[in-house]
Amino acid sequence: MTRKTTAAPRKTSTAAAARVPAPKRPTPADLDTAHFAELLDERIGQAREKIAAVVADIREVTLAAKDTPADDEHDPEGSTVSVERNNEMALLAAGEESLIELLDARVRLDEGAYGVCEMCGNAIPSERLEIRPEARFCVTCAAAARRR
């Protein structure tokens, strides 16, 4: 006798459901997109200028390091050059990360998904966007993410 089997419905785990991003909500209608486009473009320009300045500083430190002896252990200036170069590299990494966030925000604006919290889907207050135009999360969700 053959036995008839039916597949049981598959349960989706809550972890799998949490990984699926919520559909993007459109930019709030009352948001002045032209103003924020201008603000983002200004901040993108500032970030690029800052990166260029840091790169110039790194070049300067690197050239200065060529003039110092390779033996840092006995050179009183050796450790200073290394520390300065590391500090400049950290500033460069932070500047590049900031530029990426700003460029991503500009893409969201161009695609019509700007000013919406990526976690809860609520509108991000324009006051927050004035201060951090690259913001992805509302204040509540950003605070919750920091606590994790």
N, CA, C and O atoms as CSV, one atom per row, in Angstrom:
chain,resi,resn,atom,element,x,y,z
A,1,MET,N,N,0.829,-1.155,0.000
A,1,MET,CA,C,0.000,0.000,0.000
A,1,MET,C,C,0.895,1.246,0.000
A,1,MET,O,O,1.812,1.383,0.810
A,2,THR,N,N,0.596,2.130,-0.924
A,2,THR,CA,C,1.401,3.353,-1.006
A,2,THR,C,C,0.834,4.406,-0.076
A,2,THR,O,O,-0.372,4.535,0.135
A,3,ARG,N,N,1.727,5.102,0.431
A,3,ARG,CA,C,1.356,6.124,1.388
A,3,ARG,C,C,1.425,7.489,0.719
A,3,ARG,O,O,2.419,7.815,0.070
A,4,LYS,N,N,0.412,8.258,0.870
A,4,LYS,CA,C,0.378,9.582,0.274
A,4,LYS,C,C,0.979,10.583,1.259
A,4,LYS,O,O,0.534,10.700,2.400
A,5,THR,N,N,2.002,11.301,0.789
A,5,THR,CA,C,2.629,12.285,1.664
A,5,THR,C,C,2.425,13.670,1.083
A,5,THR,O,O,2.438,13.877,-0.131
A,6,THR,N,N,2.244,14.574,1.962
A,6,THR,CA,C,2.142,15.969,1.531
A,6,THR,C,C,3.195,16.755,2.279
A,6,THR,O,O,3.505,16.480,3.439
A,7,ALA,N,N,3.718,17.707,1.609
A,7,ALA,CA,C,4.748,18.525,2.229
A,7,ALA,C,C,4.104,19.458,3.242
A,7,ALA,O,O,3.077,20.083,2.981
A,8,ALA,N,N,4.727,19.531,4.383
A,8,ALA,CA,C,4.256,20.449,5.413
A,8,ALA,C,C,4.645,21.867,5.012
A,8,ALA,O,O,5.701,22.084,4.418
A,9,PRO,N,N,3.805,22.809,5.332
A,9,PRO,CA,C,4.177,24.185,5.001
A,9,PRO,C,C,5.454,24.567,5.736
A,9,PRO,O,O,5.650,24.235,6.906
A,10,ARG,N,N,6.286,25.250,5.037
A,10,ARG,CA,C,7.572,25.636,5.592
A,10,ARG,C,C,7.420,26.863,6.486
A,10,ARG,O,O,6.765,27.842,6.130
A,11,LYS,N,N,8.032,26.778,7.636
A,11,LYS,CA,C,7.998,27.912,8.553
A,11,LYS,C,C,9.197,28.802,8.240
A,11,LYS,O,O,10.319,28.326,8.071
A,12,THR,N,N,8.936,30.088,8.170
A,12,THR,CA,C,10.050,31.008,7.970
A,12,THR,C,C,10.529,31.461,9.334
A,12,THR,O,O,9.742,31.838,10.203
A,13,SER,N,N,11.804,31.417,9.494
A,13,SER,CA,C,12.359,31.839,10.781
A,13,SER,C,C,12.275,33.357,10.911
A,13,SER,O,O,12.239,34.083,9.918
A,14,THR,N,N,12.246,33.806,12.130
A,14,THR,CA,C,12.187,35.249,12.346
A,14,THR,C,C,13.493,35.901,11.925
A,14,THR,O,O,13.506,37.064,11.521
A,15,ALA,N,N,14.599,35.155,12.018
A,15,ALA,CA,C,15.891,35.712,11.593
A,15,ALA,C,C,15.887,35.950,10.084
A,15,ALA,O,O,16.392,36.969,9.612
A,16,ALA,N,N,15.322,35.019,9.338
A,16,ALA,CA,C,15.261,35.175,7.885
A,16,ALA,C,C,14.339,36.333,7.518
A,16,ALA,O,O,14.621,37.095,6.594
A,17,ALA,N,N,13.246,36.453,8.246
A,17,ALA,CA,C,12.320,37.545,7.965
A,17,ALA,C,C,12.949,38.899,8.299
A,17,ALA,O,O,12.654,39.897,7.641
A,18,ALA,N,N,13.803,38.938,9.304
A,18,ALA,CA,C,14.432,40.190,9.702
A,18,ALA,C,C,15.460,40.650,8.672
A,18,ALA,O,O,15.733,41.845,8.557
A,19,ARG,N,N,16.030,39.706,7.923
A,19,ARG,CA,C,17.039,40.063,6.927
A,19,ARG,C,C,16.440,40.648,5.664
A,19,ARG,O,O,17.131,41.333,4.911
A,20,VAL,N,N,15.174,40.391,5.423
A,20,VAL,CA,C,14.530,40.898,4.224
A,20,VAL,C,C,14.205,42.371,4.449
A,20,VAL,O,O,13.434,42.707,5.348
A,21,PRO,N,N,14.783,43.243,3.646
A,21,PRO,CA,C,14.515,44.663,3.863
A,21,PRO,C,C,13.067,45.012,3.538
A,21,PRO,O,O,12.461,44.462,2.618
A,22,ALA,N,N,12.545,45.926,4.308
A,22,ALA,CA,C,11.182,46.389,4.054
A,22,ALA,C,C,11.163,47.151,2.738
A,22,ALA,O,O,12.163,47.765,2.363
A,23,PRO,N,N,10.043,47.119,2.037
A,23,PRO,CA,C,9.996,47.877,0.790
A,23,PRO,C,C,10.240,49.354,1.074
A,23,PRO,O,O,9.780,49.893,2.080
A,24,LYS,N,N,10.976,49.998,0.165
A,24,LYS,CA,C,11.313,51.404,0.361
A,24,LYS,C,C,10.077,52.275,0.207
A,24,LYS,O,O,9.302,52.144,-0.741
A,25,ARG,N,N,9.927,53.159,1.166
A,25,ARG,CA,C,8.842,54.131,1.090
A,25,ARG,C,C,9.337,55.349,0.335
A,25,ARG,O,O,10.528,55.659,0.353
A,26,PRO,N,N,8.439,56.023,-0.316
A,26,PRO,CA,C,8.872,57.206,-1.083
A,26,PRO,C,C,9.238,58.372,-0.166
A,26,PRO,O,O,8.835,58.430,0.996
A,27,THR,N,N,10.005,59.285,-0.722
A,27,THR,CA,C,10.368,60.512,-0.020
A,27,THR,C,C,9.097,61.221,0.433
A,27,THR,O,O,8.156,61.348,-0.351
A,28,PRO,N,N,9.049,61.686,1.687
A,28,PRO,CA,C,7.856,62.412,2.146
A,28,PRO,C,C,7.546,63.599,1.230
A,28,PRO,O,O,8.449,64.321,0.809
A,29,ALA,N,N,6.279,63.788,0.934
A,29,ALA,CA,C,5.854,64.830,-0.008
A,29,ALA,C,C,6.174,66.235,0.490
A,29,ALA,O,O,6.407,67.136,-0.316
A,30,ASP,N,N,6.188,66.434,1.805
A,30,ASP,CA,C,6.432,67.780,2.334
A,30,ASP,C,C,7.921,68.113,2.486
A,30,ASP,O,O,8.261,69.190,2.974
A,31,LEU,N,N,8.802,67.215,2.080
A,31,LEU,CA,C,10.236,67.445,2.193
A,31,LEU,C,C,10.725,68.282,1.010
A,31,LEU,O,O,10.416,67.976,-0.141
A,32,ASP,N,N,11.476,69.320,1.293
A,32,ASP,CA,C,12.012,70.204,0.255
A,32,ASP,C,C,13.215,69.518,-0.392
A,32,ASP,O,O,14.352,69.726,0.033
A,33,THR,N,N,12.972,68.710,-1.404
A,33,THR,CA,C,14.033,67.912,-2.018
A,33,THR,C,C,15.087,68.776,-2.707
A,33,THR,O,O,16.265,68.419,-2.721
A,34,ALA,N,N,14.679,69.898,-3.273
A,34,ALA,CA,C,15.651,70.782,-3.933
A,34,ALA,C,C,16.653,71.325,-2.910
A,34,ALA,O,O,17.851,71.393,-3.185
A,35,HIS,N,N,16.161,71.706,-1.744
A,35,HIS,CA,C,17.040,72.208,-0.684
A,35,HIS,C,C,18.022,71.130,-0.248
A,35,HIS,O,O,19.214,71.400,-0.099
A,36,PHE,N,N,17.525,69.899,-0.039
A,36,PHE,CA,C,18.394,68.827,0.427
A,36,PHE,C,C,19.354,68.365,-0.669
A,36,PHE,O,O,20.459,67.916,-0.365
A,37,ALA,N,N,18.956,68.467,-1.929
A,37,ALA,CA,C,19.880,68.158,-3.025
A,37,ALA,C,C,21.043,69.144,-2.998
A,37,ALA,O,O,22.200,68.755,-3.159
A,38,GLU,N,N,20.731,70.415,-2.796
A,38,GLU,CA,C,21.764,71.449,-2.719
A,38,GLU,C,C,22.666,71.222,-1.499
A,38,GLU,O,O,23.887,71.341,-1.594
A,39,LEU,N,N,22.059,70.898,-0.361
A,39,LEU,CA,C,22.815,70.657,0.857
A,39,LEU,C,C,23.737,69.447,0.695
A,39,LEU,O,O,24.903,69.494,1.086
A,40,LEU,N,N,23.217,68.376,0.125
A,40,LEU,CA,C,24.033,67.181,-0.090
A,40,LEU,C,C,25.188,67.468,-1.048
A,40,LEU,O,O,26.320,67.053,-0.801
A,41,ASP,N,N,24.903,68.174,-2.136
A,41,ASP,CA,C,25.962,68.502,-3.092
A,41,ASP,C,C,27.056,69.340,-2.436
A,41,ASP,O,O,28.241,69.147,-2.708
A,42,GLU,N,N,26.652,70.274,-1.569
A,42,GLU,CA,C,27.618,71.106,-0.853
A,42,GLU,C,C,28.476,70.255,0.074
A,42,GLU,O,O,29.697,70.406,0.106
A,43,ARG,N,N,27.845,69.366,0.823
A,43,ARG,CA,C,28.579,68.507,1.756
A,43,ARG,C,C,29.477,67.518,1.007
A,43,ARG,O,O,30.571,67.201,1.475
A,44,ILE,N,N,29.028,67.035,-0.140
A,44,ILE,CA,C,29.855,66.131,-0.958
A,44,ILE,C,C,31.112,66.877,-1.417
A,44,ILE,O,O,32.215,66.333,-1.370
A,45,GLY,N,N,30.937,68.116,-1.858
A,45,GLY,CA,C,32.083,68.926,-2.266
A,45,GLY,C,C,33.056,69.158,-1.122
A,45,GLY,O,O,34.270,69.077,-1.307
A,46,GLN,N,N,32.521,69.446,0.062
A,46,GLN,CA,C,33.371,69.666,1.236
A,46,GLN,C,C,34.132,68.383,1.598
A,46,GLN,O,O,35.312,68.431,1.945
A,47,ALA,N,N,33.451,67.251,1.513
A,47,ALA,CA,C,34.096,65.975,1.834
A,47,ALA,C,C,35.226,65.680,0.849
A,47,ALA,O,O,36.291,65.200,1.239
A,48,ARG,N,N,34.985,65.968,-0.423
A,48,ARG,CA,C,36.040,65.745,-1.427
A,48,ARG,C,C,37.233,66.662,-1.191
A,48,ARG,O,O,38.380,66.240,-1.342
A,49,GLU,N,N,36.970,67.912,-0.822
A,49,GLU,CA,C,38.059,68.844,-0.518
A,49,GLU,C,C,38.859,68.373,0.697
A,49,GLU,O,O,40.087,68.451,0.709
A,50,LYS,N,N,38.162,67.892,1.700
A,50,LYS,CA,C,38.834,67.412,2.907
A,50,LYS,C,C,39.699,66.195,2.589
A,50,LYS,O,O,40.820,66.080,3.085
A,51,ILE,N,N,39.180,65.291,1.767
A,51,ILE,CA,C,39.951,64.107,1.375
A,51,ILE,C,C,41.201,64.530,0.606
A,51,ILE,O,O,42.287,64.001,0.844
A,52,ALA,N,N,41.050,65.477,-0.310
A,52,ALA,CA,C,42.204,65.954,-1.085
A,52,ALA,C,C,43.256,66.566,-0.161
A,52,ALA,O,O,44.451,66.355,-0.366
A,53,ALA,N,N,42.830,67.317,0.845
A,53,ALA,CA,C,43.771,67.920,1.792
A,53,ALA,C,C,44.498,66.855,2.605
A,53,ALA,O,O,45.701,66.961,2.843
A,54,VAL,N,N,43.768,65.836,3.026
A,54,VAL,CA,C,44.388,64.765,3.819
A,54,VAL,C,C,45.378,63.984,2.949
A,54,VAL,O,O,46.459,63.623,3.415
A,55,VAL,N,N,45.018,63.725,1.703
A,55,VAL,CA,C,45.933,63.026,0.798
A,55,VAL,C,C,47.210,63.849,0.606
A,55,VAL,O,O,48.308,63.292,0.585
A,56,ALA,N,N,47.072,65.165,0.466
A,56,ALA,CA,C,48.240,66.040,0.347
A,56,ALA,C,C,49.095,65.967,1.618
A,56,ALA,O,O,50.324,65.945,1.538
A,57,ASP,N,N,48.451,65.931,2.781
A,57,ASP,CA,C,49.185,65.810,4.046
A,57,ASP,C,C,49.928,64.476,4.122
A,57,ASP,O,O,51.061,64.413,4.598
A,58,ILE,N,N,49.277,63.412,3.648
A,58,ILE,CA,C,49.916,62.090,3.660
A,58,ILE,C,C,51.150,62.102,2.762
A,58,ILE,O,O,52.193,61.555,3.120
A,59,ARG,N,N,51.023,62.726,1.600
A,59,ARG,CA,C,52.175,62.839,0.695
A,59,ARG,C,C,53.318,63.594,1.383
A,59,ARG,O,O,54.480,63.196,1.304
A,60,GLU,N,N,52.968,64.671,2.046
A,60,GLU,CA,C,53.968,65.487,2.734
A,60,GLU,C,C,54.662,64.696,3.837
A,60,GLU,O,O,55.883,64.756,3.979
A,61,VAL,N,N,53.880,63.956,4.616
A,61,VAL,CA,C,54.452,63.150,5.695
A,61,VAL,C,C,55.325,62.041,5.114
A,61,VAL,O,O,56.391,61.737,5.650
A,62,THR,N,N,54.876,61.447,4.030
A,62,THR,CA,C,55.649,60.382,3.395
A,62,THR,C,C,56.977,60.910,2.862
A,62,THR,O,O,58.018,60.271,3.017
A,63,LEU,N,N,56.931,62.072,2.237
A,63,LEU,CA,C,58.178,62.680,1.744
A,63,LEU,C,C,59.091,63.045,2.905
A,63,LEU,O,O,60.307,62.883,2.810
A,64,ALA,N,N,58.528,63.529,3.983
A,64,ALA,CA,C,59.335,63.868,5.156
A,64,ALA,C,C,59.965,62.622,5.760
A,64,ALA,O,O,61.079,62.671,6.282
A,65,ALA,N,N,59.247,61.503,5.687
A,65,ALA,CA,C,59.759,60.254,6.242
A,65,ALA,C,C,60.971,59.763,5.454
A,65,ALA,O,O,61.844,59.091,6.004
A,66,LYS,N,N,61.021,60.098,4.175
A,66,LYS,CA,C,62.176,59.679,3.360
A,66,LYS,C,C,63.448,60.379,3.812
A,66,LYS,O,O,64.546,59.848,3.647
A,67,ASP,N,N,63.300,61.558,4.375
A,67,ASP,CA,C,64.463,62.317,4.839
A,67,ASP,C,C,64.947,61.893,6.219
A,67,ASP,O,O,66.036,62.278,6.644
A,68,THR,N,N,64.139,61.104,6.918
A,68,THR,CA,C,64.527,60.671,8.261
A,68,THR,C,C,65.150,59.291,8.176
A,68,THR,O,O,64.849,58.531,7.255
A,69,PRO,N,N,66.013,58.955,9.121
A,69,PRO,CA,C,66.630,57.622,9.105
A,69,PRO,C,C,65.571,56.529,9.269
A,69,PRO,O,O,64.530,56.744,9.890
A,70,ALA,N,N,65.854,55.370,8.710
A,70,ALA,CA,C,64.925,54.248,8.776
A,70,ALA,C,C,64.893,53.616,10.162
A,70,ALA,O,O,63.972,52.862,10.475
A,71,ASP,N,N,65.861,53.907,10.975
A,71,ASP,CA,C,65.961,53.334,12.317
A,71,ASP,C,C,65.163,54.177,13.298
A,71,ASP,O,O,65.708,55.084,13.928
A,72,ASP,N,N,63.861,53.880,13.430
A,72,ASP,CA,C,62.984,54.645,14.327
A,72,ASP,C,C,63.384,54.511,15.797
A,72,ASP,O,O,63.129,55.405,16.603
A,73,GLU,N,N,64.005,53.398,16.128
A,73,GLU,CA,C,64.323,53.125,17.522
A,73,GLU,C,C,65.296,54.160,18.097
A,73,GLU,O,O,65.199,54.526,19.268
A,74,HIS,N,N,66.219,54.620,17.278
A,74,HIS,CA,C,67.225,55.557,17.765
A,74,HIS,C,C,66.983,56.993,17.319
A,74,HIS,O,O,67.723,57.899,17.702
A,75,ASP,N,N,65.971,57.197,16.528
A,75,ASP,CA,C,65.680,58.537,16.026
A,75,ASP,C,C,64.535,59.131,16.836
A,75,ASP,O,O,63.440,58.567,16.846
A,76,PRO,N,N,64.754,60.244,17.508
A,76,PRO,CA,C,63.686,60.824,18.325
A,76,PRO,C,C,62.484,61.280,17.504
A,76,PRO,O,O,61.381,61.362,18.046
A,77,GLU,N,N,62.656,61.577,16.229
A,77,GLU,CA,C,61.555,62.013,15.372
A,77,GLU,C,C,60.867,60.841,14.671
A,77,GLU,O,O,59.787,61.014,14.106
A,78,GLY,N,N,61.461,59.677,14.697
A,78,GLY,CA,C,60.937,58.525,13.952
A,78,GLY,C,C,59.533,58.126,14.354
A,78,GLY,O,O,58.669,57.938,13.498
A,79,SER,N,N,59.301,57.997,15.634
A,79,SER,CA,C,57.976,57.587,16.076
A,79,SER,C,C,56.936,58.661,15.775
A,79,SER,O,O,55.772,58.346,15.529
A,80,THR,N,N,57.346,59.920,15.794
A,80,THR,CA,C,56.426,61.009,15.493
A,80,THR,C,C,55.943,60.917,14.058
A,80,THR,O,O,54.759,61.124,13.793
A,81,VAL,N,N,56.834,60.612,13.131
A,81,VAL,CA,C,56.465,60.489,11.723
A,81,VAL,C,C,55.489,59.324,11.546
A,81,VAL,O,O,54.502,59.452,10.821
A,82,SER,N,N,55.750,58.202,12.193
A,82,SER,CA,C,54.868,57.042,12.083
A,82,SER,C,C,53.482,57.334,12.655
A,82,SER,O,O,52.464,56.983,12.058
A,83,VAL,N,N,53.459,57.972,13.805
A,83,VAL,CA,C,52.182,58.304,14.443
A,83,VAL,C,C,51.401,59.288,13.574
A,83,VAL,O,O,50.192,59.146,13.389
A,84,GLU,N,N,52.102,60.276,13.050
A,84,GLU,CA,C,51.437,61.269,12.209
A,84,GLU,C,C,50.854,60.620,10.951
A,84,GLU,O,O,49.735,60.937,10.547
A,85,ARG,N,N,51.605,59.726,10.343
A,85,ARG,CA,C,51.110,59.033,9.150
A,85,ARG,C,C,49.875,58.185,9.483
A,85,ARG,O,O,48.905,58.171,8.724
A,86,ASN,N,N,49.917,57.491,10.606
A,86,ASN,CA,C,48.755,56.690,11.018
A,86,ASN,C,C,47.536,57.562,11.282
A,86,ASN,O,O,46.418,57.198,10.918
A,87,ASN,N,N,47.747,58.709,11.913
A,87,ASN,CA,C,46.634,59.633,12.157
A,87,ASN,C,C,46.035,60.131,10.851
A,87,ASN,O,O,44.814,60.206,10.710
A,88,GLU,N,N,46.886,60.466,9.906
A,88,GLU,CA,C,46.409,60.942,8.602
A,88,GLU,C,C,45.645,59.840,7.866
A,88,GLU,O,O,44.639,60.115,7.211
A,89,MET,N,N,46.110,58.609,7.969
A,89,MET,CA,C,45.414,57.494,7.314
A,89,MET,C,C,44.030,57.282,7.939
A,89,MET,O,O,43.067,56.977,7.235
A,90,ALA,N,N,43.937,57.445,9.265
A,90,ALA,CA,C,42.644,57.328,9.933
A,90,ALA,C,C,41.704,58.441,9.483
A,90,ALA,O,O,40.517,58.203,9.263
A,91,LEU,N,N,42.234,59.655,9.346
A,91,LEU,CA,C,41.416,60.771,8.849
A,91,LEU,C,C,40.950,60.518,7.422
A,91,LEU,O,O,39.817,60.847,7.072
A,92,LEU,N,N,41.809,59.940,6.605
A,92,LEU,CA,C,41.440,59.621,5.229
A,92,LEU,C,C,40.317,58.587,5.196
A,92,LEU,O,O,39.351,58.738,4.447
A,93,ALA,N,N,40.442,57.548,6.001
A,93,ALA,CA,C,39.404,56.508,6.049
A,93,ALA,C,C,38.064,57.096,6.501
A,93,ALA,O,O,37.023,56.776,5.928
A,94,ALA,N,N,38.086,57.944,7.516
A,94,ALA,CA,C,36.851,58.575,8.002
A,94,ALA,C,C,36.253,59.487,6.937
A,94,ALA,O,O,35.037,59.508,6.746
A,95,GLY,N,N,37.099,60.238,6.248
A,95,GLY,CA,C,36.613,61.120,5.184
A,95,GLY,C,C,35.994,60.357,4.034
A,95,GLY,O,O,34.966,60.764,3.491
A,96,GLU,N,N,36.618,59.246,3.658
A,96,GLU,CA,C,36.071,58.430,2.572
A,96,GLU,C,C,34.747,57.798,2.979
A,96,GLU,O,O,33.821,57.718,2.171
A,97,GLU,N,N,34.654,57.351,4.219
A,97,GLU,CA,C,33.401,56.765,4.715
A,97,GLU,C,C,32.281,57.807,4.703
A,97,GLU,O,O,31.149,57.512,4.318
A,98,SER,N,N,32.608,59.018,5.125
A,98,SER,CA,C,31.636,60.107,5.119
A,98,SER,C,C,31.176,60.424,3.697
A,98,SER,O,O,29.987,60.635,3.456
A,99,LEU,N,N,32.120,60.456,2.762
A,99,LEU,CA,C,31.780,60.729,1.363
A,99,LEU,C,C,30.854,59.651,0.810
A,99,LEU,O,O,29.903,59.957,0.090
A,100,ILE,N,N,31.123,58.409,1.137
A,100,ILE,CA,C,30.268,57.309,0.669
A,100,ILE,C,C,28.850,57.468,1.202
A,100,ILE,O,O,27.882,57.288,0.463
A,101,GLU,N,N,28.725,57.805,2.486
A,101,GLU,CA,C,27.400,58.011,3.078
A,101,GLU,C,C,26.657,59.154,2.380
A,101,GLU,O,O,25.461,59.050,2.108
A,102,LEU,N,N,27.367,60.231,2.098
A,102,LEU,CA,C,26.749,61.375,1.425
A,102,LEU,C,C,26.328,61.016,-0.001
A,102,LEU,O,O,25.248,61.401,-0.448
A,103,LEU,N,N,27.173,60.288,-0.703
A,103,LEU,CA,C,26.829,59.869,-2.072
A,103,LEU,C,C,25.643,58.918,-2.073
A,103,LEU,O,O,24.778,58.999,-2.945
A,104,ASP,N,N,25.601,58.008,-1.090
A,104,ASP,CA,C,24.449,57.100,-0.967
A,104,ASP,C,C,23.167,57.885,-0.711
A,104,ASP,O,O,22.114,57.562,-1.261
A,105,ALA,N,N,23.260,58.921,0.128
A,105,ALA,CA,C,22.085,59.754,0.414
A,105,ALA,C,C,21.623,60.460,-0.856
A,105,ALA,O,O,20.424,60.586,-1.105
A,106,ARG,N,N,22.574,60.916,-1.649
A,106,ARG,CA,C,22.204,61.594,-2.905
A,106,ARG,C,C,21.506,60.617,-3.857
A,106,ARG,O,O,20.564,60.999,-4.551
A,107,VAL,N,N,21.958,59.373,-3.892
A,107,VAL,CA,C,21.295,58.354,-4.720
A,107,VAL,C,C,19.879,58.116,-4.211
A,107,VAL,O,O,18.943,58.019,-5.005
A,108,ARG,N,N,19.713,58.022,-2.884
A,108,ARG,CA,C,18.366,57.833,-2.330
A,108,ARG,C,C,17.466,58.998,-2.702
A,108,ARG,O,O,16.294,58.803,-3.023
A,109,LEU,N,N,18.005,60.202,-2.660
A,109,LEU,CA,C,17.226,61.387,-3.029
A,109,LEU,C,C,16.818,61.310,-4.502
A,109,LEU,O,O,15.663,61.556,-4.847
A,110,ASP,N,N,17.771,60.969,-5.359
A,110,ASP,CA,C,17.488,60.873,-6.795
A,110,ASP,C,C,16.483,59.761,-7.111
A,110,ASP,O,O,15.706,59.872,-8.060
A,111,GLU,N,N,16.504,58.697,-6.315
A,111,GLU,CA,C,15.589,57.577,-6.534
A,111,GLU,C,C,14.240,57.766,-5.850
A,111,GLU,O,O,13.344,56.936,-6.004
A,112,GLY,N,N,14.091,58.847,-5.098
A,112,GLY,CA,C,12.819,59.119,-4.439
A,112,GLY,C,C,12.606,58.360,-3.152
A,112,GLY,O,O,11.466,58.133,-2.748
A,113,ALA,N,N,13.697,57.958,-2.491
A,113,ALA,CA,C,13.582,57.219,-1.230
A,113,ALA,C,C,14.372,57.907,-0.121
A,113,ALA,O,O,14.903,57.242,0.768
A,114,TYR,N,N,14.452,59.224,-0.171
A,114,TYR,CA,C,15.243,59.988,0.793
A,114,TYR,C,C,14.360,60.457,1.935
A,114,TYR,O,O,13.180,60.748,1.742
A,115,GLY,N,N,14.943,60.528,3.133
A,115,GLY,CA,C,14.219,61.053,4.281
A,115,GLY,C,C,13.304,60.054,4.940
A,115,GLY,O,O,12.405,60.428,5.694
A,116,VAL,N,N,13.530,58.762,4.657
A,116,VAL,CA,C,12.717,57.706,5.240
A,116,VAL,C,C,13.645,56.773,6.015
A,116,VAL,O,O,14.662,56.319,5.490
A,117,CYS,N,N,13.288,56.492,7.266
A,117,CYS,CA,C,14.103,55.614,8.107
A,117,CYS,C,C,14.162,54.216,7.493
A,117,CYS,O,O,13.132,53.625,7.167
A,118,GLU,N,N,15.371,53.701,7.343
A,118,GLU,CA,C,15.546,52.382,6.753
A,118,GLU,C,C,15.164,51.259,7.709
A,118,GLU,O,O,15.031,50.108,7.292
A,119,MET,N,N,14.988,51.584,8.987
A,119,MET,CA,C,14.634,50.550,9.948
A,119,MET,C,C,13.121,50.478,10.173
A,119,MET,O,O,12.531,49.402,10.073
A,120,CYS,N,N,12.501,51.606,10.472
A,120,CYS,CA,C,11.072,51.580,10.810
A,120,CYS,C,C,10.175,52.080,9.676
A,120,CYS,O,O,8.968,51.835,9.691
A,121,GLY,N,N,10.747,52.773,8.701
A,121,GLY,CA,C,9.964,53.257,7.568
A,121,GLY,C,C,9.281,54.601,7.804
A,121,GLY,O,O,8.596,55.104,6.913
A,122,ASN,N,N,9.451,55.185,8.975
A,122,ASN,CA,C,8.858,56.499,9.243
A,122,ASN,C,C,9.719,57.599,8.621
A,122,ASN,O,O,10.893,57.402,8.307
A,123,ALA,N,N,9.096,58.752,8.458
A,123,ALA,CA,C,9.828,59.896,7.915
A,123,ALA,C,C,10.873,60.369,8.921
A,123,ALA,O,O,10.619,60.411,10.125
A,124,ILE,N,N,12.045,60.721,8.413
A,124,ILE,CA,C,13.090,61.302,9.253
A,124,ILE,C,C,12.799,62.800,9.324
A,124,ILE,O,O,12.622,63.437,8.285
A,125,PRO,N,N,12.746,63.375,10.526
A,125,PRO,CA,C,12.439,64.808,10.631
A,125,PRO,C,C,13.441,65.656,9.841
A,125,PRO,O,O,14.637,65.368,9.815
A,126,SER,N,N,12.928,66.697,9.204
A,126,SER,CA,C,13.793,67.546,8.384
A,126,SER,C,C,14.865,68.233,9.235
A,126,SER,O,O,15.935,68.567,8.726
A,127,GLU,N,N,14.590,68.446,10.523
A,127,GLU,CA,C,15.594,69.030,11.409
A,127,GLU,C,C,16.815,68.131,11.510
A,127,GLU,O,O,17.950,68.608,11.514
A,128,ARG,N,N,16.577,66.833,11.591
A,128,ARG,CA,C,17.689,65.863,11.629
A,128,ARG,C,C,18.432,65.861,10.306
A,128,ARG,O,O,19.661,65.797,10.284
A,129,LEU,N,N,17.704,65.931,9.212
A,129,LEU,CA,C,18.331,65.926,7.891
A,129,LEU,C,C,19.133,67.201,7.646
A,129,LEU,O,O,20.106,67.183,6.892
A,130,GLU,N,N,18.735,68.304,8.272
A,130,GLU,CA,C,19.509,69.542,8.155
A,130,GLU,C,C,20.891,69.356,8.782
A,130,GLU,O,O,21.892,69.837,8.252
A,131,ILE,N,N,20.932,68.658,9.908
A,131,ILE,CA,C,22.190,68.448,10.625
A,131,ILE,C,C,22.987,67.312,9.990
A,131,ILE,O,O,24.195,67.430,9.785
A,132,ARG,N,N,22.307,66.219,9.683
A,132,ARG,CA,C,22.948,65.053,9.080
A,132,ARG,C,C,22.178,64.675,7.807
A,132,ARG,O,O,21.334,63.779,7.839
A,133,PRO,N,N,22.461,65.345,6.703
A,133,PRO,CA,C,21.686,65.057,5.491
A,133,PRO,C,C,21.877,63.634,4.974
A,133,PRO,O,O,21.093,63.166,4.149
A,134,GLU,N,N,22.907,62.948,5.450
A,134,GLU,CA,C,23.139,61.566,5.026
A,134,GLU,C,C,22.431,60.551,5.917
A,134,GLU,O,O,22.594,59.347,5.720
A,135,ALA,N,N,21.645,61.012,6.897
A,135,ALA,CA,C,21.010,60.126,7.872
A,135,ALA,C,C,20.151,59.062,7.193
A,135,ALA,O,O,19.376,59.346,6.280
A,136,ARG,N,N,20.314,57.839,7.666
A,136,ARG,CA,C,19.531,56.704,7.163
A,136,ARG,C,C,18.407,56.323,8.126
A,136,ARG,O,O,17.434,55.671,7.748
A,137,PHE,N,N,18.568,56.748,9.378
A,137,PHE,CA,C,17.635,56.328,10.420
A,137,PHE,C,C,17.079,57.527,11.171
A,137,PHE,O,O,17.731,58.565,11.282
A,138,CYS,N,N,15.868,57.368,11.682
A,138,CYS,CA,C,15.296,58.394,12.555
A,138,CYS,C,C,16.061,58.362,13.878
A,138,CYS,O,O,16.850,57.448,14.116
A,139,VAL,N,N,15.835,59.340,14.725
A,139,VAL,CA,C,16.576,59.441,15.985
A,139,VAL,C,C,16.351,58.204,16.845
A,139,VAL,O,O,17.301,57.678,17.424
A,140,THR,N,N,15.121,57.734,16.938
A,140,THR,CA,C,14.796,56.587,17.781
A,140,THR,C,C,15.535,55.339,17.323
A,140,THR,O,O,16.127,54.634,18.140
A,141,CYS,N,N,15.504,55.063,16.029
A,141,CYS,CA,C,16.165,53.864,15.505
A,141,CYS,C,C,17.680,53.987,15.557
A,141,CYS,O,O,18.371,52.993,15.785
A,142,ALA,N,N,18.208,55.188,15.349
A,142,ALA,CA,C,19.655,55.392,15.437
A,142,ALA,C,C,20.134,55.145,16.863
A,142,ALA,O,O,21.186,54.541,17.074
A,143,ALA,N,N,19.360,55.612,17.841
A,143,ALA,CA,C,19.727,55.392,19.242
A,143,ALA,C,C,19.657,53.910,19.591
A,143,ALA,O,O,20.510,53.402,20.318
A,144,ALA,N,N,18.656,53.222,19.081
A,144,ALA,CA,C,18.518,51.790,19.336
A,144,ALA,C,C,19.673,51.020,18.700
A,144,ALA,O,O,20.169,50.060,19.289
A,145,ALA,N,N,20.104,51.425,17.516
A,145,ALA,CA,C,21.214,50.754,16.848
A,145,ALA,C,C,22.522,50.966,17.606
A,145,ALA,O,O,23.354,50.061,17.662
A,146,ARG,N,N,22.714,52.149,18.190
A,146,ARG,CA,C,23.928,52.429,18.956
A,146,ARG,C,C,24.002,51.596,20.223
A,146,ARG,O,O,25.091,51.242,20.674
A,147,ARG,N,N,22.841,51.281,20.802
A,147,ARG,CA,C,22.822,50.503,22.044
A,147,ARG,C,C,23.159,49.037,21.816
A,147,ARG,O,O,23.547,48.336,22.751
A,148,ARG,N,N,23.016,48.575,20.597
A,148,ARG,CA,C,23.279,47.143,20.322
A,148,ARG,C,C,24.725,46.831,20.321
A,148,ARG,O,O,25.109,45.680,20.108
